């Protein structure tokens, strides 16, 4: 059984849940806005320096890449080039 604890979503900074049984570098979140997703600790650290708009942009990019699969946000999603859009 998964153990969910109160947490702050690293994407939206709103109240969310985190799976306390997450193993390794990846943490699993459940957010009312983002839904269920996983994020690496390094991506969480990187996101701390971004604006709310930048974080959401990168999350949407990760969600688009994931398609029907589980969303996992990594530092690769921090280097997207949004200048051309």
TISEKE-615802 format. One record per atom (N, C-alpha, C): x, y, z; residue number from 1; atom name; residue in three letters. Coordinates in steps of 0.1 Angstrom, whole numbers, plus 2048, in hexadecimal, padded with zeros to 3 digits. Layout:
TISEKE-615802
R X Y Z NUM CA ALA
...
END
This chain:
TISEKE-615802
R 808 7F4 800 1 N UNK
R 800 800 800 1 CA UNK
R 809 80D 800 1 C UNK
R 805 816 7F8 2 N UNK
R 80D 822 7F7 2 CA UNK
R 80A 82B 803 2 C UNK
R 814 832 808 3 N UNK
R 812 83C 813 3 CA UNK
R 813 84A 80D 3 C UNK
R 808 851 80C 4 N UNK
R 808 85F 807 4 CA UNK
R 809 868 813 4 C UNK
R 811 873 812 5 N UNK
R 813 87D 81C 5 CA UNK
R 810 88B 816 5 C UNK
R 80C 894 81E 6 N UNK
R 80A 8A2 819 6 CA UNK
R 817 8A8 815 6 C UNK
R 817 8AF 80A 7 N UNK
R 823 8B5 804 7 CA UNK
R 81F 8C1 7FC 7 C UNK
R 829 8C8 7F6 8 N UNK
R 827 8D3 7ED 8 CA UNK
R 82B 8CE 7DF 8 C UNK
R 822 8D1 7D6 9 N UNK
R 826 8CD 7C8 9 CA UNK
R 832 8D5 7C3 9 C UNK
R 83C 8CE 7BE 10 N UNK
R 848 8D6 7B9 10 CA UNK
R 845 8DE 7AC 10 C UNK
R 839 8DB 7A6 11 N UNK
R 836 8E2 799 11 CA UNK
R 82D 8EE 79D 11 C UNK
R 822 8EC 7A4 12 N UNK
R 819 8F7 7A7 12 CA UNK
R 81A 8FE 7B4 12 C UNK
R 822 8F8 7BD 13 N UNK
R 824 8FD 7CB 13 CA UNK
R 816 8FC 7D3 13 C UNK
R 80D 8F4 7CF 14 N UNK
R 801 8F2 7D6 14 CA UNK
R 801 8E6 7DF 14 C UNK
R 7F7 8E4 7E8 15 N UNK
R 7F6 8D8 7F0 15 CA UNK
R 7F5 8CC 7E7 15 C UNK
R 7FD 8C2 7EA 16 N UNK
R 7FD 8B5 7E2 16 CA UNK
R 800 8AA 7EB 16 C UNK
R 801 89E 7E6 17 N UNK
R 806 892 7ED 17 CA UNK
R 812 88D 7E7 17 C UNK
R 81B 887 7F0 18 N UNK
R 827 881 7EB 18 CA UNK
R 827 872 7F0 18 C UNK
R 82B 869 7E8 19 N UNK
R 82C 85B 7EC 19 CA UNK
R 839 85A 7F5 19 C UNK
R 837 857 801 20 N UNK
R 843 855 80A 20 CA UNK
R 84B 849 807 20 C UNK
R 846 840 7FF 21 N UNK
R 84D 834 7FC 21 CA UNK
R 855 835 7EF 21 C UNK
R 856 841 7EA 22 N UNK
R 85E 842 7DE 22 CA UNK
R 86C 83E 7E0 22 C UNK
R 872 837 7D7 23 N UNK
R 87F 831 7D8 23 CA UNK
R 889 839 7CF 23 C UNK
R 895 83B 7D3 24 N UNK
R 89F 841 7CB 24 CA UNK
R 89D 850 7C9 24 C UNK
R 8A1 854 7BD 25 N UNK
R 8A1 863 7B9 25 CA UNK
R 894 868 7B5 25 C UNK
R 88A 85F 7B3 26 N UNK
R 87D 864 7AD 26 CA UNK
R 872 864 7B8 26 C UNK
R 86B 86F 7B9 27 N UNK
R 860 870 7C2 27 CA UNK
R 853 871 7BB 27 C UNK
R 849 86B 7C1 28 N UNK
R 83B 86A 7BA 28 CA UNK
R 832 874 7C1 28 C UNK
R 82C 87D 7B9 29 N UNK
R 823 887 7BE 29 CA UNK
R 815 884 7B9 29 C UNK
R 80B 889 7C1 30 N UNK
R 7FD 889 7BD 30 CA UNK
R 7F8 897 7C0 30 C UNK
R 7F5 89F 7B5 31 N UNK
R 7F2 8AD 7B6 31 CA UNK
R 7E4 8AF 7B0 31 C UNK
R 7DB 8B8 7B6 32 N UNK
R 7CE 8BA 7B0 32 CA UNK
R 7CF 8C0 7A2 32 C UNK
R 7D9 8C8 7A0 33 N UNK
R 7DA 8CF 793 33 CA UNK
R 7E2 8C6 789 33 C UNK
R 7ED 8C0 78D 34 N UNK
R 7F6 8B9 784 34 CA UNK
R 7F2 8AA 782 34 C UNK
R 7EA 8A5 78C 35 N UNK
R 7E7 896 78C 35 CA UNK
R 7F3 88F 792 35 C UNK
R 7F4 882 78E 36 N UNK
R 7FF 87A 794 36 CA UNK
R 80B 87B 78A 36 C UNK
R 817 87D 790 37 N UNK
R 823 87E 789 37 CA UNK
R 82F 87A 791 37 C UNK
R 83A 877 78B 38 N UNK
R 847 875 792 38 CA UNK
R 851 880 78E 38 C UNK
R 85A 883 797 39 N UNK
R 864 88D 794 39 CA UNK
R 871 889 79B 39 C UNK
R 87C 88B 794 40 N UNK
R 889 888 79B 40 CA UNK
R 88C 893 7A4 40 C UNK
R 895 88F 7AE 41 N UNK
R 899 899 7B8 41 CA UNK
R 8A1 8A5 7B2 41 C UNK
R 8A9 8A1 7A8 42 N UNK
R 8B0 8AC 7A1 42 CA UNK
R 8A7 8B5 799 42 C UNK
R 89C 8B0 793 43 N UNK
R 893 8B9 78C 43 CA UNK
R 88C 8C2 796 43 C UNK
R 888 8BC 7A2 44 N UNK
R 882 8C4 7AC 44 CA UNK
R 88B 8D0 7B0 44 C UNK
R 898 8CD 7B2 45 N UNK
R 8A1 8D8 7B6 45 CA UNK
R 8A2 8E2 7AB 45 C UNK
R 8A3 8DE 79E 46 N UNK
R 8A3 8E7 793 46 CA UNK
R 897 8EF 792 46 C UNK
R 88B 8EA 794 47 N UNK
R 87F 8F1 793 47 CA UNK
R 87E 8FC 79E 47 C UNK
R 885 8FB 7A9 48 N UNK
R 884 905 7B3 48 CA UNK
R 888 913 7AE 48 C UNK
R 891 913 7A4 49 N UNK
R 896 920 79F 49 CA UNK
R 88D 925 793 49 C UNK
R 882 91E 790 50 N UNK
R 87A 922 784 50 CA UNK
R 86E 92A 789 50 C UNK
R 868 932 780 51 N UNK
R 85B 938 782 51 CA UNK
R 850 92E 781 51 C UNK
R 845 932 786 52 N UNK
R 839 929 786 52 CA UNK
R 836 925 777 52 C UNK
R 837 92F 76E 53 N UNK
R 834 92D 760 53 CA UNK
R 83E 923 75A 53 C UNK
R 84B 925 75D 54 N UNK
R 855 91C 758 54 CA UNK
R 853 90E 75D 54 C UNK
R 850 90C 76A 55 N UNK
R 84E 8FF 76F 55 CA UNK
R 842 8F8 768 55 C UNK
R 837 8FF 766 56 N UNK
R 82B 8F9 760 56 CA UNK
R 82E 8F6 751 56 C UNK
R 836 8FE 74B 57 N UNK
R 83A 8FC 73D 57 CA UNK
R 841 8EF 73C 57 C UNK
R 84B 8ED 745 58 N UNK
R 853 8E1 744 58 CA UNK
R 84B 8D5 748 58 C UNK
R 842 8D6 751 59 N UNK
R 839 8CB 755 59 CA UNK
R 830 8C7 749 59 C UNK
R 82B 8D1 743 60 N UNK
R 822 8CE 737 60 CA UNK
R 82A 8C6 72C 60 C UNK
R 837 8CA 72B 61 N UNK
R 840 8C4 721 61 CA UNK
R 842 8B5 725 61 C UNK
R 845 8B3 732 62 N UNK
R 847 8A5 737 62 CA UNK
R 83A 89D 735 62 C UNK
R 82E 8A3 737 63 N UNK
R 822 89C 735 63 CA UNK
R 81F 899 727 63 C UNK
R 823 8A2 71E 64 N UNK
R 821 89F 70F 64 CA UNK
R 82A 894 70B 64 C UNK
R 836 894 710 65 N UNK
R 83F 889 70C 65 CA UNK
R 83A 87B 711 65 C UNK
R 835 87B 71E 66 N UNK
R 831 86F 724 66 CA UNK
R 825 869 71D 66 C UNK
R 81C 871 717 67 N UNK
R 811 86C 710 67 CA UNK
R 808 864 719 67 C UNK
R 805 857 717 68 N UNK
R 7FD 84F 720 68 CA UNK
R 805 849 72B 68 C UNK
R 812 84B 72B 69 N UNK
R 81A 845 736 69 CA UNK
R 81A 84E 742 69 C UNK
R 820 849 74D 70 N UNK
R 822 850 759 70 CA UNK
R 82B 85C 756 70 C UNK
R 828 868 75C 71 N UNK
R 830 873 75A 71 CA UNK
R 83C 873 764 71 C UNK
R 848 874 75F 72 N UNK
R 854 875 767 72 CA UNK
R 85B 882 763 72 C UNK
R 85C 88C 76B 73 N UNK
R 863 898 768 73 CA UNK
R 872 897 76C 73 C UNK
R 87B 899 763 74 N UNK
R 889 898 765 74 CA UNK
R 890 8A6 762 74 C UNK
R 89D 8A7 764 75 N UNK
R 8A4 8B3 761 75 CA UNK
R 8A4 8B6 752 75 C UNK
R 8A2 8AB 74A 76 N UNK
R 8A1 8AD 73C 76 CA UNK
R 896 8B7 738 76 C UNK
R 88C 8B7 740 77 N UNK
R 880 8C0 73D 77 CA UNK
R 883 8CE 741 77 C UNK
R 88E 8D0 747 78 N UNK
R 892 8DE 74B 78 CA UNK
R 899 8E5 740 78 C UNK
R 89E 8DE 736 79 N UNK
R 8A6 8E4 72C 79 CA UNK
R 89E 8E6 71F 79 C UNK
R 891 8E6 71F 80 N UNK
R 88A 8E7 713 80 CA UNK
R 88B 8F5 70E 80 C UNK
R 88C 8F7 701 81 N UNK
R 88D 903 6FA 81 CA UNK
R 87F 909 6F7 81 C UNK
R 87B 913 6FE 82 N UNK
R 86D 918 6FC 82 CA UNK
R 86E 925 6F4 82 C UNK
R 87A 929 6EF 83 N UNK
R 87B 936 6E8 83 CA UNK
R 874 935 6DB 83 C UNK
R 873 92A 6D4 84 N UNK
R 86E 929 6C7 84 CA UNK
R 85F 928 6C6 84 C UNK
R 858 927 6D2 85 N UNK
R 84A 924 6D2 85 CA UNK
R 842 931 6D2 85 C UNK
END
